[in-house]
Amino acid sequence: MKFAPIVQVRSRSAAQVLMVALRAHGFHPMEPREGGLPGVPNIFGPDGFVVEVPEDEVTDATLLATDLLKDMEASKT
């Protein structure tokens, strides 16, 4: 099964919240990991954790994850 990234967040706790929510909605996210490869700078962005799901779940999971991130950001203010 191939996985594809849907979002990247700076906080591991935010990545974990997203993963729990994705699982609760029937998606199958891979455990978060720091972007990049060992010995190579992060290839996805400056810092953070990449949340990935199977390729056939990317479209719907991206919609849910981006909406959840917006809600999480709005609750900070």
MARVEXVEX-57801 format. One record per residue: residue number from 1; chain; x, y, z of N, C-alpha, C in turn. Coordinates in Angstrom, 2 decimals. Example, Ala and Ser with C-alpha at 12.3 -4.5 7.8 and 13.67 -1.06 7.14 Angstrom:
2
n: 1 | chain: A | n.X: 13.19 | n.Y: -5.69 | n.Z: 7.80 | ca.X: 12.30 | ca.Y: -4.50 | ca.Z: 7.80 | c.X: 13.20 | c.Y: -3.30 | c.Z: 7.80
n: 2 | chain: A | n.X: 12.85 | n.Y: -2.25 | n.Z: 7.08 | ca.X: 13.67 | ca.Y: -1.06 | ca.Z: 7.14 | c.X: 12.90 | c.Y: 0.03 | c.Z: 7.87
This chain:
77
n: 1 | chain: A | n.X: 0.85 | n.Y: -1.17 | n.Z: 0.00 | ca.X: 0.00 | ca.Y: 0.00 | ca.Z: 0.00 | c.X: 0.90 | c.Y: 1.23 | c.Z: 0.00
n: 2 | chain: A | n.X: 0.65 | n.Y: 2.15 | n.Z: -0.92 | ca.X: 1.42 | ca.Y: 3.39 | ca.Z: -0.99 | c.X: 0.74 | c.Y: 4.47 | c.Z: -0.18
n: 3 | chain: A | n.X: 1.56 | n.Y: 5.24 | n.Z: 0.52 | ca.X: 1.06 | ca.Y: 6.35 | ca.Z: 1.32 | c.X: 1.47 | c.Y: 7.65 | c.Z: 0.67
n: 4 | chain: A | n.X: 0.68 | n.Y: 8.69 | n.Z: 0.90 | ca.X: 0.97 | ca.Y: 10.02 | ca.Z: 0.37 | c.X: 0.77 | c.Y: 11.05 | c.Z: 1.48
n: 5 | chain: A | n.X: 1.60 | n.Y: 12.09 | n.Z: 1.51 | ca.X: 1.45 | ca.Y: 13.13 | ca.Z: 2.54 | c.X: 0.21 | c.Y: 13.98 | c.Z: 2.27
n: 6 | chain: A | n.X: -0.48 | n.Y: 14.35 | n.Z: 3.35 | ca.X: -1.65 | ca.Y: 15.22 | ca.Z: 3.20 | c.X: -1.43 | c.Y: 16.57 | c.Z: 3.87
n: 7 | chain: A | n.X: -0.73 | n.Y: 16.59 | n.Z: 5.00 | ca.X: -0.41 | ca.Y: 17.85 | ca.Z: 5.68 | c.X: 0.92 | c.Y: 17.69 | c.Z: 6.41
n: 8 | chain: A | n.X: 1.49 | n.Y: 18.83 | n.Z: 6.74 | ca.X: 2.68 | ca.Y: 18.86 | ca.Z: 7.58 | c.X: 2.44 | c.Y: 19.88 | c.Z: 8.67
n: 9 | chain: A | n.X: 2.72 | n.Y: 19.50 | n.Z: 9.90 | ca.X: 2.52 | ca.Y: 20.40 | ca.Z: 11.03 | c.X: 3.81 | c.Y: 20.47 | c.Z: 11.83
n: 10 | chain: A | n.X: 4.01 | n.Y: 21.58 | n.Z: 12.51 | ca.X: 5.24 | ca.Y: 21.76 | ca.Z: 13.31 | c.X: 5.21 | c.Y: 20.96 | c.Z: 14.60
n: 11 | chain: A | n.X: 4.05 | n.Y: 20.80 | n.Z: 15.17 | ca.X: 3.91 | ca.Y: 20.19 | ca.Z: 16.49 | c.X: 3.56 | c.Y: 18.70 | c.Z: 16.39
n: 12 | chain: A | n.X: 4.29 | n.Y: 17.89 | n.Z: 17.13 | ca.X: 3.98 | ca.Y: 16.46 | ca.Z: 17.17 | c.X: 2.60 | c.Y: 16.24 | c.Z: 17.78
n: 13 | chain: A | n.X: 2.24 | n.Y: 17.05 | n.Z: 18.77 | ca.X: 0.92 | ca.Y: 16.87 | ca.Z: 19.39 | c.X: -0.19 | c.Y: 17.19 | c.Z: 18.39
n: 14 | chain: A | n.X: -0.01 | n.Y: 18.19 | n.Z: 17.54 | ca.X: -1.00 | ca.Y: 18.49 | ca.Z: 16.52 | c.X: -1.12 | c.Y: 17.32 | c.Z: 15.53
n: 15 | chain: A | n.X: 0.02 | n.Y: 16.73 | n.Z: 15.18 | ca.X: 0.00 | ca.Y: 15.57 | ca.Z: 14.28 | c.X: -0.75 | c.Y: 14.41 | c.Z: 14.92
n: 16 | chain: A | n.X: -0.56 | n.Y: 14.21 | n.Z: 16.22 | ca.X: -1.25 | ca.Y: 13.13 | ca.Z: 16.91 | c.X: -2.75 | c.Y: 13.38 | c.Z: 16.98
n: 17 | chain: A | n.X: -3.15 | n.Y: 14.62 | n.Z: 17.22 | ca.X: -4.58 | ca.Y: 14.96 | ca.Z: 17.24 | c.X: -5.19 | c.Y: 14.68 | c.Z: 15.87
n: 18 | chain: A | n.X: -4.49 | n.Y: 15.09 | n.Z: 14.82 | ca.X: -4.99 | ca.Y: 14.84 | ca.Z: 13.47 | c.X: -5.12 | c.Y: 13.35 | c.Z: 13.20
n: 19 | chain: A | n.X: -4.15 | n.Y: 12.58 | n.Z: 13.63 | ca.X: -4.20 | ca.Y: 11.14 | ca.Z: 13.39 | c.X: -5.37 | c.Y: 10.48 | c.Z: 14.11
n: 20 | chain: A | n.X: -5.61 | n.Y: 10.89 | n.Z: 15.34 | ca.X: -6.75 | ca.Y: 10.34 | ca.Z: 16.09 | c.X: -8.06 | c.Y: 10.67 | c.Z: 15.38
n: 21 | chain: A | n.X: -8.19 | n.Y: 11.94 | n.Z: 14.96 | ca.X: -9.41 | ca.Y: 12.35 | ca.Z: 14.26 | c.X: -9.57 | c.Y: 11.61 | c.Z: 12.94
n: 22 | chain: A | n.X: -8.47 | n.Y: 11.46 | n.Z: 12.20 | ca.X: -8.55 | ca.Y: 10.72 | ca.Z: 10.94 | c.X: -8.98 | c.Y: 9.28 | c.Z: 11.17
n: 23 | chain: A | n.X: -8.39 | n.Y: 8.63 | n.Z: 12.17 | ca.X: -8.78 | ca.Y: 7.24 | ca.Z: 12.47 | c.X: -10.25 | c.Y: 7.16 | c.Z: 12.88
n: 24 | chain: A | n.X: -10.70 | n.Y: 8.14 | n.Z: 13.67 | ca.X: -12.09 | ca.Y: 8.14 | ca.Z: 14.12 | c.X: -13.06 | c.Y: 8.27 | c.Z: 12.95
n: 25 | chain: A | n.X: -12.59 | n.Y: 8.86 | n.Z: 11.85 | ca.X: -13.42 | ca.Y: 9.02 | ca.Z: 10.67 | c.X: -13.19 | c.Y: 7.93 | c.Z: 9.63
n: 26 | chain: A | n.X: -12.46 | n.Y: 6.89 | n.Z: 10.01 | ca.X: -12.30 | ca.Y: 5.74 | ca.Z: 9.13 | c.X: -11.08 | c.Y: 5.76 | c.Z: 8.21
n: 27 | chain: A | n.X: -10.18 | n.Y: 6.73 | n.Z: 8.40 | ca.X: -8.97 | ca.Y: 6.77 | ca.Z: 7.59 | c.X: -7.87 | c.Y: 5.96 | c.Z: 8.26
n: 28 | chain: A | n.X: -6.78 | n.Y: 5.75 | n.Z: 7.55 | ca.X: -5.70 | ca.Y: 4.89 | ca.Z: 8.04 | c.X: -4.36 | c.Y: 5.60 | c.Z: 7.96
n: 29 | chain: A | n.X: -4.14 | n.Y: 6.62 | n.Z: 8.81 | ca.X: -2.89 | ca.Y: 7.38 | ca.Z: 8.74 | c.X: -1.69 | c.Y: 6.56 | c.Z: 9.23
n: 30 | chain: A | n.X: -0.54 | n.Y: 6.86 | n.Z: 8.63 | ca.X: 0.72 | ca.Y: 6.27 | ca.Z: 9.06 | c.X: 1.20 | c.Y: 7.08 | c.Z: 10.26
n: 31 | chain: A | n.X: 1.95 | n.Y: 6.44 | n.Z: 11.15 | ca.X: 2.48 | ca.Y: 7.16 | ca.Z: 12.30 | c.X: 3.28 | c.Y: 8.36 | c.Z: 11.82
n: 32 | chain: A | n.X: 3.17 | n.Y: 9.50 | n.Z: 12.53 | ca.X: 3.90 | ca.Y: 10.69 | ca.Z: 12.07 | c.X: 5.40 | c.Y: 10.49 | c.Z: 12.20
n: 33 | chain: A | n.X: 6.11 | n.Y: 11.17 | n.Z: 11.32 | ca.X: 7.56 | ca.Y: 11.12 | ca.Z: 11.38 | c.X: 8.07 | c.Y: 12.49 | c.Z: 10.99
n: 34 | chain: A | n.X: 9.29 | n.Y: 12.78 | n.Z: 11.38 | ca.X: 9.87 | ca.Y: 14.03 | ca.Z: 10.97 | c.X: 10.13 | c.Y: 13.96 | c.Z: 9.48
n: 35 | chain: A | n.X: 9.90 | n.Y: 15.05 | n.Z: 8.78 | ca.X: 10.12 | ca.Y: 15.07 | ca.Z: 7.34 | c.X: 11.58 | c.Y: 14.90 | c.Z: 7.00
n: 36 | chain: A | n.X: 11.85 | n.Y: 14.51 | n.Z: 5.78 | ca.X: 13.21 | ca.Y: 14.37 | ca.Z: 5.33 | c.X: 13.74 | c.Y: 12.96 | c.Z: 5.52
n: 37 | chain: A | n.X: 14.99 | n.Y: 12.79 | n.Z: 5.20 | ca.X: 15.66 | ca.Y: 11.51 | ca.Z: 5.31 | c.X: 16.83 | c.Y: 11.65 | c.Z: 6.28
n: 38 | chain: A | n.X: 17.31 | n.Y: 10.55 | n.Z: 6.85 | ca.X: 18.45 | ca.Y: 10.66 | ca.Z: 7.75 | c.X: 19.63 | c.Y: 11.34 | c.Z: 7.06
n: 39 | chain: A | n.X: 20.17 | n.Y: 12.36 | n.Z: 7.69 | ca.X: 21.31 | ca.Y: 13.07 | ca.Z: 7.14 | c.X: 20.99 | c.Y: 14.06 | c.Z: 6.04
n: 40 | chain: A | n.X: 19.71 | n.Y: 14.20 | n.Z: 5.70 | ca.X: 19.28 | ca.Y: 15.12 | ca.Z: 4.65 | c.X: 18.27 | c.Y: 16.09 | c.Z: 5.25
n: 41 | chain: A | n.X: 18.39 | n.Y: 17.37 | n.Z: 4.97 | ca.X: 17.40 | ca.Y: 18.31 | ca.Z: 5.50 | c.X: 15.99 | c.Y: 17.93 | c.Z: 5.08
n: 42 | chain: A | n.X: 15.04 | n.Y: 18.38 | n.Z: 5.84 | ca.X: 13.64 | ca.Y: 18.08 | ca.Z: 5.60 | c.X: 13.26 | c.Y: 18.45 | c.Z: 4.17
n: 43 | chain: A | n.X: 12.77 | n.Y: 17.49 | n.Z: 3.39 | ca.X: 12.44 | ca.Y: 17.75 | ca.Z: 2.00 | c.X: 11.02 | c.Y: 18.30 | c.Z: 1.82
n: 44 | chain: A | n.X: 10.21 | n.Y: 18.28 | n.Z: 2.89 | ca.X: 8.84 | ca.Y: 18.76 | ca.Z: 2.79 | c.X: 8.68 | c.Y: 20.20 | c.Z: 3.26
n: 45 | chain: A | n.X: 9.62 | n.Y: 20.71 | n.Z: 4.00 | ca.X: 9.50 | ca.Y: 22.05 | ca.Z: 4.52 | c.X: 10.53 | c.Y: 22.27 | c.Z: 5.60
n: 46 | chain: A | n.X: 10.48 | n.Y: 23.41 | n.Z: 6.25 | ca.X: 11.52 | ca.Y: 23.74 | ca.Z: 7.22 | c.X: 11.56 | c.Y: 22.83 | c.Z: 8.44
n: 47 | chain: A | n.X: 10.44 | n.Y: 22.46 | n.Z: 8.98 | ca.X: 10.36 | ca.Y: 21.61 | ca.Z: 10.18 | c.X: 9.01 | c.Y: 20.95 | c.Z: 10.22
n: 48 | chain: A | n.X: 8.89 | n.Y: 19.96 | n.Z: 11.09 | ca.X: 7.57 | ca.Y: 19.44 | ca.Z: 11.35 | c.X: 7.39 | c.Y: 17.97 | c.Z: 11.10
n: 49 | chain: A | n.X: 6.15 | n.Y: 17.57 | n.Z: 11.20 | ca.X: 5.75 | ca.Y: 16.18 | ca.Z: 11.09 | c.X: 4.78 | c.Y: 16.04 | c.Z: 9.93
n: 50 | chain: A | n.X: 5.02 | n.Y: 15.04 | n.Z: 9.12 | ca.X: 4.19 | ca.Y: 14.79 | ca.Z: 7.95 | c.X: 3.13 | c.Y: 13.76 | c.Z: 8.31
n: 51 | chain: A | n.X: 1.89 | n.Y: 14.03 | n.Z: 7.97 | ca.X: 0.81 | ca.Y: 13.07 | ca.Z: 8.16 | c.X: 0.51 | c.Y: 12.47 | c.Z: 6.80
n: 52 | chain: A | n.X: 0.57 | n.Y: 11.14 | n.Z: 6.72 | ca.X: 0.35 | ca.Y: 10.44 | ca.Z: 5.47 | c.X: -0.79 | c.Y: 9.45 | c.Z: 5.60
n: 53 | chain: A | n.X: -1.51 | n.Y: 9.26 | n.Z: 4.51 | ca.X: -2.58 | ca.Y: 8.28 | ca.Z: 4.43 | c.X: -2.41 | c.Y: 7.48 | c.Z: 3.14
n: 54 | chain: A | n.X: -3.10 | n.Y: 6.34 | n.Z: 3.03 | ca.X: -3.04 | ca.Y: 5.60 | ca.Z: 1.76 | c.X: -3.50 | c.Y: 6.48 | c.Z: 0.60
n: 55 | chain: A | n.X: -2.91 | n.Y: 6.25 | n.Z: -0.56 | ca.X: -3.21 | ca.Y: 7.10 | ca.Z: -1.72 | c.X: -4.69 | c.Y: 7.21 | c.Z: -2.05
n: 56 | chain: A | n.X: -5.45 | n.Y: 6.14 | n.Z: -1.83 | ca.X: -6.88 | ca.Y: 6.19 | ca.Z: -2.17 | c.X: -7.71 | c.Y: 6.99 | c.Z: -1.16
n: 57 | chain: A | n.X: -7.09 | n.Y: 7.43 | n.Z: -0.07 | ca.X: -7.79 | ca.Y: 8.23 | ca.Z: 0.94 | c.X: -7.38 | c.Y: 9.70 | c.Z: 0.93
n: 58 | chain: A | n.X: -6.44 | n.Y: 10.06 | n.Z: 0.07 | ca.X: -5.83 | ca.Y: 11.39 | ca.Z: 0.11 | c.X: -6.84 | c.Y: 12.53 | c.Z: 0.00
n: 59 | chain: A | n.X: -7.72 | n.Y: 12.48 | n.Z: -0.96 | ca.X: -8.64 | ca.Y: 13.61 | ca.Z: -1.21 | c.X: -9.52 | c.Y: 13.89 | c.Z: 0.00
n: 60 | chain: A | n.X: -10.21 | n.Y: 12.88 | n.Z: 0.50 | ca.X: -11.12 | ca.Y: 13.09 | ca.Z: 1.63 | c.X: -10.36 | c.Y: 13.38 | c.Z: 2.92
n: 61 | chain: A | n.X: -9.25 | n.Y: 12.70 | n.Z: 3.14 | ca.X: -8.47 | ca.Y: 12.92 | ca.Z: 4.36 | c.X: -7.88 | c.Y: 14.33 | c.Z: 4.39
n: 62 | chain: A | n.X: -7.49 | n.Y: 14.84 | n.Z: 3.23 | ca.X: -6.94 | ca.Y: 16.20 | ca.Z: 3.15 | c.X: -8.00 | c.Y: 17.22 | c.Z: 3.53
n: 63 | chain: A | n.X: -9.21 | n.Y: 17.03 | n.Z: 3.05 | ca.X: -10.31 | ca.Y: 17.95 | ca.Z: 3.41 | c.X: -10.53 | c.Y: 17.97 | c.Z: 4.92
n: 64 | chain: A | n.X: -10.59 | n.Y: 16.80 | n.Z: 5.51 | ca.X: -10.81 | ca.Y: 16.72 | ca.Z: 6.96 | c.X: -9.64 | c.Y: 17.33 | c.Z: 7.72
n: 65 | chain: A | n.X: -8.43 | n.Y: 16.98 | n.Z: 7.34 | ca.X: -7.24 | ca.Y: 17.48 | ca.Z: 8.06 | c.X: -7.12 | c.Y: 19.00 | c.Z: 7.96
n: 66 | chain: A | n.X: -7.35 | n.Y: 19.56 | n.Z: 6.79 | ca.X: -7.23 | ca.Y: 21.02 | ca.Z: 6.66 | c.X: -8.32 | c.Y: 21.74 | c.Z: 7.44
n: 67 | chain: A | n.X: -9.53 | n.Y: 21.20 | n.Z: 7.47 | ca.X: -10.59 | ca.Y: 21.80 | ca.Z: 8.28 | c.X: -10.25 | c.Y: 21.72 | c.Z: 9.77
n: 68 | chain: A | n.X: -9.73 | n.Y: 20.60 | n.Z: 10.20 | ca.X: -9.35 | ca.Y: 20.45 | ca.Z: 11.61 | c.X: -8.22 | c.Y: 21.41 | c.Z: 11.97
n: 69 | chain: A | n.X: -7.25 | n.Y: 21.58 | n.Z: 11.09 | ca.X: -6.16 | ca.Y: 22.52 | ca.Z: 11.36 | c.X: -6.68 | c.Y: 23.95 | c.Z: 11.47
n: 70 | chain: A | n.X: -7.64 | n.Y: 24.33 | n.Z: 10.62 | ca.X: -8.24 | ca.Y: 25.66 | ca.Z: 10.70 | c.X: -8.92 | c.Y: 25.86 | c.Z: 12.05
n: 71 | chain: A | n.X: -9.67 | n.Y: 24.84 | n.Z: 12.49 | ca.X: -10.34 | ca.Y: 24.90 | ca.Z: 13.79 | c.X: -9.34 | c.Y: 25.00 | c.Z: 14.93
n: 72 | chain: A | n.X: -8.24 | n.Y: 24.25 | n.Z: 14.83 | ca.X: -7.21 | ca.Y: 24.27 | ca.Z: 15.87 | c.X: -6.54 | c.Y: 25.65 | c.Z: 15.94
n: 73 | chain: A | n.X: -6.28 | n.Y: 26.25 | n.Z: 14.79 | ca.X: -5.68 | ca.Y: 27.59 | ca.Z: 14.75 | c.X: -6.65 | c.Y: 28.63 | c.Z: 15.30
n: 74 | chain: A | n.X: -7.93 | n.Y: 28.50 | n.Z: 14.95 | ca.X: -8.93 | ca.Y: 29.47 | ca.Z: 15.43 | c.X: -9.10 | c.Y: 29.41 | c.Z: 16.94
n: 75 | chain: A | n.X: -8.92 | n.Y: 28.24 | n.Z: 17.52 | ca.X: -9.10 | ca.Y: 28.09 | ca.Z: 18.96 | c.X: -7.91 | c.Y: 28.69 | c.Z: 19.74
n: 76 | chain: A | n.X: -6.80 | n.Y: 28.96 | n.Z: 19.07 | ca.X: -5.64 | ca.Y: 29.55 | ca.Z: 19.73 | c.X: -5.84 | c.Y: 31.03 | c.Z: 20.01
n: 77 | chain: A | n.X: -6.69 | n.Y: 31.66 | n.Z: 19.23 | ca.X: -6.86 | ca.Y: 33.12 | ca.Z: 19.38 | c.X: -7.97 | c.Y: 33.46 | c.Z: 20.32
